Amino acid sequence: MKILFINRILDRESLYREPLGILYLSSVLKKTGHATKIVDACSYPEVEKVVKEWRPQIFAYTIRTGFHQEYLELNRVLKSHWGGFSVFGGPHATFFPQIIESDPNVDAVCIGEGELALADFVNRMEEQKDYRFCPNFWIRTGGEIYRNLVRPLVEDIDSLSFPDRDLLTPYPGVAKAPIKNFITSRGCPFNCSYCFNKNYREIYQQQGFLVRRRSVNNTIQEIAAELAKRPFELAHFEDDVFNLNLDWLENFSDQYRKEIGLPFSCHLRANLVSAKAVSYLKRAGCISAAIAIETGNDYLRNGVLNRNMSREEILRATRMIKEQGIRLVTLNMVAIPGGSLEADLETLDLNLQSRPDCAIASFCQPYPGTELGQKAMAEGLFDGNYDGIKGFYHHPLGVGNPRYSRRLQGLFPLLVNFRIGKKWARFFLRIPLERISGILGTIFIGYVVRFKIMPYRFRFRQSFRDLCRYLGFPDFFSGAVKRNRIISHFGEEIGIGKKNV
């Protein structure tokens, strides 16, 4: 069968990030004899062109909360013009499979891990077998919706085929990018209140271990194979907690340094950082690491966000990372339920003590179904409607003064970089700089990430293309000058409405 994956590829949110989930799905589907393609969801004319020429039987969407309505609306248009069978997967579909109940154009929803599930489902469809009871799927057929439980998790994730990066060949700016991303694990053992891990564990009760890790040998084989096929300059590991296991990290350090030898970046959990772990990372070639501080206020960090780490642990971790000469990125939140401007300024203070090379602040986004979402609803900060979420962290909650939150979020990386403390920060926050502060912060973060956190050799075409994507401008080299505009804009051009699901 022909399966067309429709996903954002060339927008700012996907810069330096290949859609690994889709690439894993494509690899398994091709292995079982099916044909796959991918098209950039940001350009309706391009989607329509591929559909018209290739005529896929299945439209497959991987959707995230905040972007889900764009995909649902695009699917309505495609179904009305071309027919076909639609399958929705990814985080939003996993936690809100009820989209199949509210939108008659959704034919199936895949919950949880999709590689074996989707291959099984497509095989049943092609062989004209009964697919109504396929595990992991909610399916609409014959006027009925069949709600199935999930199959056991893949215990040995080494057994999965490597991601199908050939799928991205039509997009050379992505396929031949100087930075490639990899993932060595699945699942997270922690229980942060803003994350869906608790819900995910409930979905997979008695269905295997949630936290699994690939062997070092398997990870190195994938990186080496991609390096031989499409050379790149820097690897980025997408794992939530790259330093989860010290023995694995030591083994990785030895093999990666000998067999790969490229610089890389990763994400670390502060209270698991140790002198040994950082020395292994440095020996392997780690040039930058991100840690999530989230907030400098102890009550918010531990009592509200369930981070379970102290201020001292964070400072010790940042000091050890910096002492090894590894560039440090800190991730932070402002406007947290239960917080205030003073609490957000505590976050600024903790970052000033940590001395990161890049400090990024986002607006706190409580998602429906999470503990933080429940708290935000109880405080009247969020109505629980996931259709009201647009994109990622674009709007502050009504915590304290939202205007000050906007200014602080935009200026945060500059305040930290130029060592501006609470006193002067308060002065700048009184100035109505919402638009300017956001632009300045965005430009500064882009510069630091490009030249310090994830540096690669300067090539005009690649650098210009990345700059266009980061700033949301068209990619003139691709020949599709409107590619980076969001689907709703295209909707206006072709007569698609903006009604919500």
C-alpha positions as a printed NumPy array, in Angstrom:
array([[  0.   ,   0.   ,   0.   ],
       [  1.006,   3.658,  -0.409],
       [  1.257,   5.638,   2.834],
       [  1.824,   9.401,   2.721],
       [  3.177,  10.981,   5.901],
       [  2.105,  14.61 ,   6.213],
       [  4.192,  16.551,   8.703],
       [  5.832,  19.896,   9.361],
       [  9.348,  19.614,   7.954],
       [ 10.601,  23.083,   7.098],
       [  9.171,  25.258,   9.865],
       [ 11.065,  26.816,  12.749],
       [  9.951,  24.204,  15.295],
       [ 11.581,  21.393,  13.301],
       [ 14.93 ,  23.121,  12.687],
       [ 17.792,  20.685,  13.435],
       [ 15.222,  17.989,  14.213],
       [ 14.323,  15.224,  11.824],
       [ 10.896,  13.63 ,  12.455],
       [ 12.392,  10.476,  13.987],
       [  9.04 ,   8.94 ,  14.906],
       [  7.883,   9.041,  11.288],
       [ 11.248,   7.774,  10.035],
       [ 10.974,   4.741,  12.327],
       [  7.433,   4.074,  11.075],
       [  8.515,   4.347,   7.449],
       [ 11.391,   1.928,   8.019],
       [  9.097,  -0.776,   9.389],
       [  6.489,  -0.222,   6.664],
       [  9.058,  -0.488,   3.869],
       [ 10.453,  -3.625,   5.464],
       [  6.986,  -5.196,   5.211],
       [  6.646,  -4.286,   1.526],
       [  4.755,  -0.987,   1.58 ],
       [  5.637,   2.302,  -0.154],
       [  6.024,   5.536,   1.826],
       [  6.517,   9.233,   1.109],
       [  6.586,  12.378,   3.213],
       [  5.377,  15.88 ,   2.365],
       [  5.708,  19.188,   4.163],
       [  2.41 ,  20.044,   5.872],
       [  3.292,  23.748,   5.87 ],
       [  2.507,  24.026,   2.169],
       [ -0.937,  22.967,   0.983],
       [ -0.055,  23.351,  -2.742],
       [  2.824,  20.943,  -2.272],
       [  0.66 ,  18.461,  -0.367],
       [ -1.998,  18.583,  -3.09 ],
       [  0.619,  18.099,  -5.815],
       [  2.048,  14.968,  -4.174],
       [ -1.417,  13.533,  -3.504],
       [ -2.52 ,  14.155,  -7.078],
       [  0.576,  12.576,  -8.618],
       [  1.15 ,   9.671,  -6.215],
       [ -2.433,   8.829,  -5.112],
       [ -1.718,   7.346,  -1.655],
       [ -4.278,   5.081,  -0.042],
       [ -3.45 ,   6.248,   3.501],
       [ -2.837,   9.747,   4.854],
       [ -0.749,   9.463,   8.046],
       [ -0.366,  12.352,  10.49 ],
       [  1.808,  12.599,  13.615],
       [  0.194,  15.364,  15.651],
       [  1.1  ,  17.372,  18.73 ],
       [ -1.26 ,  19.325,  20.948],
       [ -1.296,  22.915,  19.779],
       [ -0.852,  21.982,  16.124],
       [ -3.564,  19.321,  15.927],
       [ -6.281,  21.541,  14.445],
       [ -4.119,  22.416,  11.448],
       [ -3.711,  18.737,  10.615],
       [ -7.375,  17.954,  11.199],
       [ -8.406,  20.784,   8.9  ],
       [ -5.912,  19.75 ,   6.227],
       [ -7.222,  16.191,   6.454],
       [-10.805,  17.389,   5.913],
       [ -9.768,  19.105,   2.696],
       [ -7.766,  16.144,   1.41 ],
       [-10.545,  13.694,   2.21 ],
       [-13.159,  15.858,   0.515],
       [-11.077,  16.132,  -2.677],
       [ -9.237,  12.805,  -2.857],
       [-10.875,  10.309,  -0.519],
       [ -8.391,   7.958,   1.104],
       [ -8.028,   6.591,   4.644],
       [ -6.675,   8.816,   7.432],
       [ -4.597,   7.625,  10.394],
       [ -3.598,   9.933,  13.245],
       [ -0.813,   9.138,  15.704],
       [  1.692,  10.935,  17.914],
       [  1.342,  12.578,  21.346],
       [ -2.003,  14.307,  20.806],
       [ -3.66 ,  11.245,  19.3  ],
       [ -2.271,   9.041,  22.082],
       [ -3.701,  11.119,  24.915],
       [ -6.815,  12.405,  23.111],
       [ -7.966,   9.565,  20.853],
       [-11.456,  11.047,  21.202],
       [-10.677,  13.175,  18.126],
       [-12.103,  10.239,  16.154],
       [-15.444,  10.784,  17.907],
       [-15.649,  14.506,  17.132],
       [-14.315,  14.507,  13.567],
       [-15.907,  12.113,  11.05 ],
       [-12.931,  12.549,   8.713],
       [-10.634,  10.757,  11.154],
       [-10.741,   7.079,  10.209],
       [ -8.264,   5.678,  12.744],
       [ -6.164,   6.782,  15.712],
       [ -2.983,   4.995,  16.75 ],
       [ -2.199,   5.121,  20.478],
       [  1.339,   4.808,  21.862],
       [  4.258,   3.161,  20.087],
       [  3.343,   2.851,  16.45 ],
       [  5.983,   0.837,  14.565],
       [  4.596,  -2.692,  14.977],
       [  1.042,  -1.45 ,  15.407],
       [  0.913,   0.52 ,  12.136],
       [  2.636,  -2.241,  10.159],
       [  0.122,  -4.752,  11.498],
       [ -2.801,  -2.448,  10.7  ],
       [ -1.66 ,  -1.704,   7.127],
       [ -0.967,  -5.382,   6.479],
       [ -4.514,  -6.254,   7.553],
       [ -5.934,  -3.558,   5.291],
       [ -3.926,  -4.689,   2.272],
       [ -4.825,  -8.338,   2.805],
       [ -8.483,  -7.346,   3.313],
       [ -8.519,  -8.902,   6.77 ],
       [-10.594,  -7.683,   9.689],
       [ -8.698,  -4.738,  11.162],
       [-11.392,  -3.595,  13.581],
       [ -9.66 ,  -5.159,  16.581],
       [ -6.087,  -4.222,  15.772],
       [ -4.298,  -3.394,  19.075],
       [ -3.289,   0.228,  19.692],
       [ -6.05 ,   1.515,  17.384],
       [ -9.359,   3.255,  17.685],
       [-11.044,   2.632,  14.328],
       [-14.174,   3.886,  12.636],
       [-15.82 ,   1.454,  10.246],
       [-19.396,   0.613,   9.357],
       [-20.671,   3.511,  11.435],
       [-19.069,   2.107,  14.601],
       [-15.929,   3.078,  16.53 ],
       [-13.849,   0.189,  17.844],
       [-11.651,   1.081,  20.828],
       [ -8.805,  -1.384,  21.295],
       [ -6.198,  -1.692,  24.045],
       [ -2.484,  -1.38 ,  23.358],
       [ -0.129,  -4.269,  22.605],
       [  2.948,  -4.842,  24.841],
       [  5.808,  -2.381,  24.47 ],
       [  8.772,  -3.431,  22.353],
       [ 11.103,  -4.811,  25.01 ],
       [ 14.24 ,  -4.973,  22.873],
       [ 14.351,  -1.675,  20.99 ],
       [ 17.559,  -2.817,  19.276],
       [ 15.257,  -5.068,  17.255],
       [ 13.683,  -2.066,  15.518],
       [ 15.053,  -1.031,  12.141],
       [ 17.033,   2.201,  11.967],
       [ 15.045,   5.313,  10.981],
       [ 14.388,   5.625,   7.245],
       [ 16.265,   8.856,   6.538],
       [ 15.969,   8.197,   2.79 ],
       [ 12.38 ,   9.376,   3.227],
       [ 13.695,  12.957,   3.549],
       [ 15.561,  12.929,   0.23 ],
       [ 13.044,  15.324,  -1.424],
       [ 14.1  ,  17.91 ,   1.184],
       [ 17.882,  18.25 ,   0.771],
       [ 18.076,  21.063,   3.306],
       [ 16.991,  18.519,   5.932],
       [ 18.423,  15.311,   4.466],
       [ 21.895,  16.823,   4.067],
       [ 21.841,  19.028,   7.15 ],
       [ 25.115,  19.348,   9.076],
       [ 23.33 ,  18.345,  12.293],
       [ 21.612,  14.949,  12.678],
       [ 19.524,  13.864,  15.626],
       [ 19.407,  10.428,  17.234],
       [ 17.647,   8.847,  20.183],
       [ 19.067,   6.073,  22.364],
       [ 16.184,   5.428,  24.765],
       [ 12.437,   5.354,  25.228],
       [ 10.459,   6.343,  28.267],
       [ 11.28 ,   8.437,  31.325],
       [ 11.238,   7.255,  34.975],
       [ 10.388,  10.671,  36.417],
       [  7.011,  12.214,  37.165],
       [  7.131,  15.945,  36.379],
       [  3.669,  17.448,  36.722],
       [  3.753,  19.169,  33.301],
       [  4.555,  15.923,  31.455],
       [  2.363,  13.064,  30.219],
       [  4.589,  10.306,  31.632],
       [  2.096,   9.442,  34.356],
       [ -0.693,   9.099,  31.764],
       [  1.577,   7.082,  29.483],
       [  2.347,   4.64 ,  32.297],
       [ -1.377,   4.211,  32.878],
       [ -1.942,   3.409,  29.189],
       [  0.765,   0.73 ,  29.299],
       [ -0.037,  -0.837,  32.67 ],
       [  1.155,  -4.458,  32.723],
       [  2.417,  -4.092,  29.149],
       [  6.173,  -4.028,  29.722],
       [  8.871,  -1.711,  31.016],
       [  8.331,   1.883,  29.971],
       [ 12.016,   2.882,  30.217],
       [ 14.206,   1.036,  27.717],
       [ 17.589,   1.786,  26.211],
       [ 19.336,   0.713,  23.06 ],
       [ 22.696,  -0.958,  23.37 ],
       [ 25.73 ,   1.198,  22.716],
       [ 26.681,  -1.069,  19.776],
       [ 23.295,  -0.579,  18.127],
       [ 23.441,   3.201,  18.607],
       [ 26.961,   3.435,  17.158],
       [ 25.966,   1.287,  14.168],
       [ 23.131,   3.669,  13.271],
       [ 25.311,   6.769,  13.55 ],
       [ 28.124,   5.181,  11.539],
       [ 25.73 ,   4.033,   8.806],
       [ 24.233,   7.513,   8.436],
       [ 27.649,   9.146,   8.528],
       [ 28.827,   6.935,   5.664],
       [ 25.724,   7.671,   3.6  ],
       [ 25.169,  11.374,   4.325],
       [ 28.152,  12.958,   6.118],
       [ 27.315,  15.439,   8.849],
       [ 29.23 ,  17.487,  11.391],
       [ 27.411,  17.26 ,  14.699],
       [ 25.085,  14.768,  16.411],
       [ 22.252,  15.797,  18.703],
       [ 20.787,  13.196,  21.075],
       [ 17.073,  13.675,  21.718],
       [ 16.845,  11.568,  24.895],
       [ 14.965,  13.22 ,  27.77 ],
       [ 17.764,  12.132,  30.133],
       [ 21.   ,  11.186,  28.382],
       [ 22.815,  10.605,  31.712],
       [ 20.28 ,   8.125,  33.065],
       [ 22.77 ,   5.239,  33.406],
       [ 26.438,   5.782,  34.296],
       [ 27.68 ,   2.388,  33.048],
       [ 25.969,   2.905,  29.671],
       [ 27.505,   6.367,  29.452],
       [ 31.017,   5.045,  30.136],
       [ 30.666,   2.391,  27.427],
       [ 29.217,   4.947,  25.021],
       [ 32.069,   7.349,  25.714],
       [ 34.703,   4.799,  24.715],
       [ 32.975,   3.524,  21.574],
       [ 31.708,   6.869,  20.298],
       [ 35.143,   8.489,  20.612],
       [ 36.851,   5.631,  18.761],
       [ 34.291,   4.908,  16.036],
       [ 32.492,   8.236,  15.442],
       [ 34.545,  11.068,  16.869],
       [ 32.098,  13.877,  16.046],
       [ 31.058,  16.584,  18.498],
       [ 27.579,  16.147,  19.966],
       [ 24.995,  17.76 ,  22.222],
       [ 22.54 ,  16.178,  24.646],
       [ 20.068,  16.802,  27.468],
       [ 21.011,  16.014,  31.094],
       [ 19.058,  15.834,  34.334],
       [ 20.761,  18.035,  36.909],
       [ 20.481,  15.789,  39.976],
       [ 21.989,  12.861,  38.029],
       [ 25.032,  14.851,  36.935],
       [ 28.238,  13.611,  38.532],
       [ 31.94 ,  14.241,  37.992],
       [ 32.253,  10.822,  36.347],
       [ 29.285,  11.377,  34.055],
       [ 30.59 ,  14.749,  32.888],
       [ 34.105,  13.347,  32.332],
       [ 32.641,  10.561,  30.17 ],
       [ 30.699,  13.104,  28.14 ],
       [ 33.74 ,  15.304,  27.662],
       [ 35.893,  12.332,  26.637],
       [ 33.294,  11.272,  24.087],
       [ 33.209,  14.722,  22.48 ],
       [ 30.192,  16.461,  24.053],
       [ 30.394,  20.18 ,  23.268],
       [ 27.054,  21.326,  24.699],
       [ 24.48 ,  20.076,  27.174],
       [ 21.06 ,  21.351,  28.209],
       [ 19.57 ,  21.028,  31.663],
       [ 16.053,  21.99 ,  32.727],
       [ 16.198,  24.374,  35.683],
       [ 12.536,  25.296,  35.07 ],
       [ 12.326,  27.633,  38.075],
       [ 14.546,  29.045,  40.795],
       [ 11.727,  28.922,  43.341],
       [ 12.05 ,  25.768,  45.462],
       [  8.309,  25.437,  46.12 ],
       [  7.368,  25.767,  42.452],
       [ 10.148,  23.464,  41.273],
       [  9.394,  20.647,  43.714],
       [  5.916,  21.253,  45.105],
       [  4.24 ,  22.24 ,  41.815],
       [  6.398,  20.819,  39.   ],
       [  7.513,  17.664,  40.889],
       [ 11.12 ,  18.092,  39.769],
       [ 12.486,  16.739,  43.066],
       [ 15.852,  18.462,  42.929],
       [ 17.435,  21.136,  45.061],
       [ 18.978,  24.458,  44.149],
       [ 22.324,  23.101,  45.347],
       [ 22.096,  20.091,  43.008],
       [ 21.406,  22.385,  40.056],
       [ 24.34 ,  24.668,  40.867],
       [ 26.661,  21.71 ,  41.405],
       [ 25.638,  20.229,  38.051],
       [ 26.086,  23.489,  36.151],
       [ 29.483,  24.049,  37.764],
       [ 30.739,  20.568,  36.799],
       [ 29.516,  20.967,  33.215],
       [ 31.193,  24.363,  32.861],
       [ 34.443,  23.185,  34.451],
       [ 34.783,  20.538,  31.74 ],
       [ 34.477,  23.193,  29.035],
       [ 31.053,  21.947,  27.86 ],
       [ 28.706,  24.708,  26.7  ],
       [ 25.663,  24.949,  28.956],
       [ 22.044,  25.617,  27.972],
       [ 19.416,  26.127,  30.659],
       [ 15.687,  25.65 ,  30.054],
       [ 13.286,  27.653,  32.19 ],
       [  9.603,  28.491,  32.644],
       [  7.871,  31.735,  33.531],
       [  4.264,  32.295,  34.655],
       [  3.914,  28.97 ,  36.47 ],
       [  0.596,  28.34 ,  38.286],
       [  1.08 ,  29.289,  41.916],
       [  3.971,  31.568,  40.985],
       [  4.54 ,  35.296,  40.655],
       [  6.907,  37.814,  39.12 ],
       [  9.121,  37.506,  42.213],
       [  9.321,  33.743,  41.689],
       [ 10.283,  34.297,  38.045],
       [ 13.002,  36.693,  39.168],
       [ 14.306,  33.911,  41.429],
       [ 14.686,  31.889,  38.23 ],
       [ 16.711,  34.726,  36.743],
       [ 18.883,  34.788,  39.863],
       [ 19.557,  31.032,  39.733],
       [ 20.539,  31.338,  36.078],
       [ 22.907,  34.18 ,  36.874],
       [ 24.594,  31.924,  39.418],
       [ 24.686,  29.022,  36.942],
       [ 26.345,  31.134,  34.21 ],
       [ 24.933,  29.298,  31.158],
       [ 26.075,  30.055,  27.627],
       [ 22.418,  30.226,  26.618],
       [ 19.408,  30.633,  28.91 ],
       [ 16.014,  29.977,  27.345],
       [ 12.728,  30.84 ,  29.029],
       [  9.342,  29.6  ,  27.839],
       [  5.849,  30.331,  29.006],
       [  4.514,  27.543,  31.185],
       [  2.031,  25.467,  29.144],
       [ -0.269,  23.261,  31.239],
       [ -1.622,  20.509,  29.007],
       [ -5.016,  18.878,  29.611],
       [ -4.742,  15.644,  31.552],
       [ -1.513,  16.555,  33.351],
       [ -1.237,  17.366,  37.059],
       [ -0.152,  20.887,  36.179],
       [ -3.142,  21.21 ,  33.874],
       [ -5.455,  20.254,  36.737],
       [ -3.824,  22.843,  38.999],
       [ -4.127,  25.555,  36.35 ],
       [ -7.808,  24.718,  35.899],
       [ -8.406,  24.8  ,  39.651],
       [ -6.87 ,  28.272,  39.776],
       [ -8.946,  29.489,  36.832],
       [ -5.868,  29.943,  34.615],
       [ -6.839,  27.353,  32.006],
       [-10.223,  26.094,  30.843],
       [ -9.008,  22.58 ,  30.003],
       [ -9.859,  22.949,  26.307],
       [ -6.935,  21.605,  24.275],
       [ -8.325,  23.234,  21.119],
       [ -7.49 ,  26.579,  22.688],
       [ -3.76 ,  25.777,  22.71 ],
       [ -1.999,  27.242,  19.679],
       [  1.547,  26.147,  18.926],
       [  4.183,  25.891,  21.633],
       [  4.258,  28.201,  24.691],
       [  3.063,  31.299,  22.836],
       [  0.949,  32.877,  25.566],
       [  1.586,  33.449,  29.293],
       [ -0.972,  32.347,  31.848],
       [ -2.602,  35.063,  33.927],
       [ -0.028,  34.653,  36.701],
       [  0.958,  38.029,  38.157],
       [  1.245,  40.588,  35.341],
       [  1.117,  38.872,  31.909],
       [  2.761,  41.908,  30.265],
       [  5.74 ,  41.583,  32.581],
       [  5.825,  37.839,  31.857],
       [  6.024,  38.554,  28.128],
       [  8.837,  41.036,  28.582],
       [ 10.768,  38.757,  30.926],
       [ 10.411,  35.769,  28.607],
       [ 11.765,  37.752,  25.665],
       [ 14.58 ,  39.476,  27.546],
       [ 15.561,  36.46 ,  29.659],
       [ 18.533,  35.245,  27.557],
       [ 19.897,  38.791,  27.323],
       [ 19.482,  39.496,  31.049],
       [ 21.408,  36.327,  31.881],
       [ 24.093,  36.835,  29.258],
       [ 24.81 ,  40.444,  30.271],
       [ 24.594,  39.65 ,  33.999],
       [ 21.647,  41.948,  34.715],
       [ 20.233,  41.205,  38.162],
       [ 16.817,  41.664,  39.732],
       [ 17.117,  45.4  ,  40.361],
       [ 17.779,  46.384,  36.763],
       [ 15.532,  43.597,  35.457],
       [ 12.583,  45.217,  37.219],
       [ 13.486,  48.509,  35.543],
       [ 13.487,  46.932,  32.058],
       [ 10.239,  45.079,  32.744],
       [  8.453,  48.395,  33.287],
       [  9.263,  49.455,  29.739],
       [  6.605,  48.34 ,  27.158],
       [  8.969,  46.214,  25.068],
       [  6.84 ,  43.132,  24.38 ],
       [  7.515,  43.036,  20.63 ],
       [ 11.091,  44.265,  20.73 ],
       [ 12.095,  42.022,  23.642],
       [ 10.765,  38.942,  21.861],
       [ 12.641,  39.796,  18.662],
       [ 15.903,  40.547,  20.504],
       [ 15.675,  37.338,  22.537],
       [ 14.937,  35.251,  19.459],
       [ 17.861,  36.71 ,  17.528],
       [ 20.251,  36.259,  20.442],
       [ 19.256,  32.626,  21.037],
       [ 19.568,  31.876,  17.326],
       [ 23.064,  33.371,  17.232],
       [ 24.293,  31.493,  20.318],
       [ 22.834,  28.154,  19.237],
       [ 24.237,  28.484,  15.701],
       [ 27.771,  29.521,  16.641],
       [ 28.309,  28.112,  20.155],
       [ 25.83 ,  25.388,  21.115],
       [ 25.536,  23.609,  17.758],
       [ 28.304,  25.121,  15.615],
       [ 28.968,  23.864,  12.11 ],
       [ 31.104,  25.091,   9.252],
       [ 29.77 ,  28.121,   7.474],
       [ 28.206,  27.361,   4.097],
       [ 26.202,  30.218,   2.667],
       [ 23.313,  28.181,   1.285],
       [ 22.81 ,  26.032,   4.386],
       [ 23.263,  28.96 ,   6.771],
       [ 20.865,  31.146,   4.794],
       [ 18.3  ,  28.348,   4.646],
       [ 18.535,  27.764,   8.408],
       [ 18.227,  31.493,   9.091],
       [ 15.09 ,  31.691,   6.942],
       [ 13.506,  28.768,   8.768],
       [ 14.427,  30.121,  12.201],
       [ 12.977,  33.563,  11.484],
       [  9.947,  32.15 ,   9.653],
       [ 10.892,  33.546,   6.252],
       [ 10.458,  31.667,   2.945],
       [ 13.182,  29.301,   1.77 ],
       [ 14.068,  30.907,  -1.549],
       [ 16.483,  28.111,  -2.477],
       [ 13.69 ,  25.539,  -2.451],
       [ 11.631,  27.292,  -5.106],
       [  8.599,  27.308,  -2.806],
       [  8.536,  30.862,  -1.49 ],
       [  5.453,  30.286,   0.67 ],
       [  6.594,  27.017,   2.184],
       [  7.028,  28.232,   5.743],
       [  3.603,  29.789,   6.138],
       [  1.268,  27.849,   8.351],
       [ -1.588,  25.804,   7.004],
       [ -4.287,  28.202,   8.168],
       [ -2.813,  30.88 ,   5.882],
       [ -2.991,  28.502,   2.962],
       [ -6.493,  27.707,   4.073],
       [ -7.529,  31.277,   3.398],
       [ -5.955,  31.136,  -0.054],
       [ -7.79 ,  27.998,  -1.132],
       [-11.011,  28.601,   0.76 ],
       [-10.458,  26.351,   3.774],
       [-12.311,  27.636,   6.814],
       [-10.8  ,  28.179,  10.252],
       [-13.507,  26.448,  12.283],
       [-12.344,  24.47 ,  15.289],
       [-12.765,  20.763,  15.719]])
